[in-house]
Amino acid sequence: MVEVEVPTCSRCEREAILHQAYSGQDLCSGCLVRSVRKRVGRELRRQLVLPKGEQRPTTTILAAISGGKDSAVLLEMLVHFLSERPDVRIVAGCVDEGIAGYRSPAMKCARRLAESLDIEFEAVAFTEIGFEAMDEVVVRMPEIGKRHSEAAGMSPCSYCGVFRRRGILRLAERVGADVIAMGHNLDDMAQTVLMNMTKGDIERTLRLAPHSWAPLEGLAPRIVPLRWVPEQEVHAFAMTRGLDFHDDECPHSGDALRGRHREMVARMEDAAPGTRHGLVHSSDAIKRMYAENRSAGELSDSLFAEASECERCGELSSQKVCKACIMQEWLSPRHN
């Protein structure tokens, strides 16, 4: 019988559960939890700007949760670091996209987690805010693609992402959120940066959360406290802490462009550990360079269109008619 040698933790000599290729360390469950908490706590201090003074107003944070592991860890972290503060109110918000067999069990996990942490829970469905359920959108996508050239080749995630952002905004308005917290991990952030780079979309990179460096008037800034924690470590943290989460893949996500970038980032990380960190650091560097040069008058403001109100719905948009309204028009009966 072959004996398998279990590595010991690089910090305390206990049995390790995870290897960090980018740091060369092996971590036990306890040291992993402390490591993740340290990184998330540091990001919260950097990203979450709370009023100071004796008469501090209450800051309401909407934690956008989905029932998955990332948002479960996000909510647990917000509670761990902020629940004792009298000037902070945390509300968990979940968007129901209308995906049979997937969203219902995930929402149940999200609600149970919020209740177990004694946090308010709010939910909104696509159909409540004027959009079609995603299952219906998927059925109608082939015909929409034939009628509208811009829609040809779009994946379900293209629609879902736009509608879901609108759902989060509705939840933020409902609870009076001052800040929206998202559960994007390091892998998510690196994939997004790579997607923007391959499309040459510097403007989208500049709008990437966290928004603390340049909040947009009239829009609750988004923070991403998990952005330096790899997905594997988020998963291990959630398992170690016994958090309630739903671990299935969305049935409509198979053709998403992000999936291909996920594979690219994973291959690059395997070949050169630290690649994910480098991609996210590069986006931060672009933001800093733009902010410095813009204040010095060295870059034309016309390169980066300022957000204005959508002509149809009044929501903030980088174009005259926002993407949500365009997609909603594609789905309307008179356009089919």
N, C-alpha and C positions, 0 to 999 in steps of 0.2 A: 504494500500500500504506500503510495507516494504522499509524503507530508508536504503540505502547502504552507510556506512561511508567510504569516500575516504581518505586514509592516506595522511598525509602531509609530505613534504620533511624534512629529518632529519637535513638539513643544513640551509634552508631558510624559512621553513614553507609554501612554495607554494604547490600546489597539486602535489603529487608524481605520476610518471608514471611507476616506476620500483622498485622492492625490491631486494636488494642484501642479499641473505641468508648468504653468507660467511662473510659479515661485519655487518649484522644486520641493515643496513641503508635503508631508502626509499629515492629515488632521484627524483626530478622534472627534466624536460627536460633540463633546463639550467645547473643545477648542474651535471647532467649526462654527458653532453657535456664537461664541464670543467674537470670532473673526468677522462674521457677517454683521453682527450687531454694531461692531466698531465702524465698519465701512458705511453702513446705513445711517448711523448716528451722525457721522461726520458730514454726510451729504445733506441730512436734514438741517444741520446747523448752517450749512452753506446756502441751501436753496430756500428754506422756509424763513421768510422775513416777517417777524411778529412785531407788533407795535410795542414800544417801550413806555415807561412811566407808571405812575401810581394808578391812574385811571385808565387802564388798558382796555380797549373794547374787545369783545369776544371775536376771535377769528374762527370761522367755520371752514373746516376742511372736508371736501367731498372725496372720499376714497372710492375711485371707480373700480369696482370689483366684478369679476365674471364667474366666480366659483372655481377658477383654476388655481394652481399652486402659486403663481406669481402674485396675484392680487390677494391671496390668502396671507402670504408672508408680508405683503405691504400693509394690510390692515393690522396684523399682529404687531408689526413694528411701530406703527403710528400709536397704537394703544400703549405699547411698552414705553415709548419715549414721551408721550404727550398727554395721556389720559388723566394724569394727576394735576395738570395745569388748569386752573379755573378759567383762564382766558382763552381756552381752546375747546372747540366743539367738533367732534368727529362724527361724520355721517357716512355710512356705506351706501353706495348707489349702484344698481345693476340694471343693465339694458337687456330687454328681451327682444332678440332679433327675429323670433318666429321660426325656429329651426326644430322640427319635430324630432324627438328622441335624444336631442342633445342639450337644448337650452333648459328644459324643465329640470332635469336632475342637477345641472350645474347651478341653477338658481336656488334650488333647495339647499345645496351645499353652502352657497353664499349667505343665504338667510340664516342657516344654522350657525355658521361661523360668527356672523354679526351678533346673534343672540347670545352665543357663548361668551363673547367679549363684552357684552352689555353695551352694544353700539346700535344707534338708530339705523334702520334699514329702509331704503326707498327703492322702488323699481318703476321703470317705464318701458312700454312696448313700442316697437316701430309703428304699429297700427294706431297708437294713441297720439302720435305726433304727425300723422298724415302720410306715412310711408307704407308700402306693402310689406307683408311678412317676407322674410328672405326665401322661404320655400316657394312662394308665389313668384318672386323676382327671378329665381333660377329657372322656373318653368317658362317664363316669358322672355328670357334673355336672347335666345336664338332669333326670335322675330324682331326684337328691338335692334339687334345687331344688323339685320337686313335693312331696316328702315333708317337707321342713324349710323353713318360711317364712323363717327367718333366712338360709338359703343361697340363696334365690331372687335372681337378679340378680348374684350374685357372679361375678367374673372369675377365670380360672385363676391370675392373679397373687395373688389373695387367699389361695388355698391355698398356692401356691408360696412366698410370702414367709414365712408362718408355719412351714412345714416346713423351709425353708432356714435360718431362724434357729435352729431346733432342731438342724439338722445342724452349724451353726457351733459351737454349744455343745458338741456331742459331740466335735468336733475339738479344741476348747479343753480339754475334760476329758482327752482322749487324750494330748495333748502337754504337759499341765500348764501351760497358758497363764496368765500373769499379766495380760496385756493382749491385746485383740483389735483389730487395725487393719483398718479398712474403707476402701474406695476411693471413697467418695462425693465427687463434685466439687461445685463451686459451684452448677451447675444442679440437681443432685440435691437438694442441701440447700434451695435456694430453693423448689423444687417441693414438698418435704415440708412446709416451713413454711406455704406457701399452702394446701395440702391440710388441714393441721391448723386453720388459721384459718377456712377456709370451713365447717368442721364445728364450730367453736367448741370444739375439743379442746385446752384449755390444758394438761391433764395430760400429753397425749402430747408437747406441745411441751417441757414440763419434762424429759421422759425422753429428748429428742433428744440424740444424741451430739454433742460429746465428753462423757464422763462424769467427767472429771477433777475437775470442780467439786463433784460429789456422788456419789462411788462408792457402789454398793449392795453391802452385805455379802453375801458368798457368790457374787458374780457378777463375772467379769473385766470391768473397765471397757473401753468401746470408745473408740477414738480415730479421728479422721477428718482426717488430715494434709493432704488435698487440698481441704479444704472452701472455700478461697478461690480456687481455680484453676478458671476456666470450662472446660466440656467441650471447646470448640474448642482451647483451649491445651493441655489434657491430650492430645488427639489429636495436635496438632502436635509436642508433646514426644516422644510415643511414636514417631512417624514419624522425627523428627530423630535420636533415639537408636537407631533400628533395633530396637526391642523387638518380640518375638514376641507377637502378639495376634490374636484372632479377632474379626472385625468384623461378623458377621451379627446380625440381630435375632431374638429368640426367636419362633418361629412361633405361640406362644400369647398373645403380649402385645398383640394388636391391640385388645382391648376394655378394657384396663386404664384405670382412672380417672386414673392418673398421666399417661397419654398426653395427656389433655385439659388437665391442669395444665401439662404440658410446653409445649404450644402457647400457653397463656395467658402463662406466664412469658416465653417467647420473644418474643411480641408486645409485652409490656410493656417488655422490655429493648430491643427495637428502637426503640420510641417514646421511652423514657427510659432511656438507658444508665446502669447503676448500680443498676437495680431489684433485681437478684439479690442484690447486696451488702446493699442496704437490708433485704430480707426476712430474710436471715440475721442481720444486726445486730439486727433487731427481736426475734428469738427469743432472742438472747443477753441483750438488755435485759430481757426477761420473766423469764429465769432469774435474773439478778442482783437484780431487784426482789423476786422471790419469796424468794430466799435471805436478803436483808436484812430483809424484813418478817417472815419466819417466825422469824428469830432474835430479832426484837423482839416477837414474840408478837402481831402484828397480823393474821395470817391464820390461820384455823382449819385445823388439820391434816386435818380431815375433808374439806376440799375436794380434797385430793390423796391418794388412797388409797395406803397403803404396800404394797409388794409382799410377798406371803406365799407359802407353798408351795401348789401345786396339790393338791387333795384326792386326785387320781388318780395323778399321776406324780411329784409331789414337786418339780417344777421351780418356780422363782420365777414368780409370776403376779400381775397386778393384780386378778384375780377368783378366785372359789373354784375353778372348773375352768378351766384354761387353754384358749386357743383351739385349740392343737394337739390336745388330747384331745377337744374337741368335734368338730373336723373328722374326727379319726380314728374317732370313733363314727359319724358320718354315713356314712363309707366302709365300716364293718364290715358283713359279710354279713347279720347279723340286723336291720339297719336299712334293708335294700334289698329 
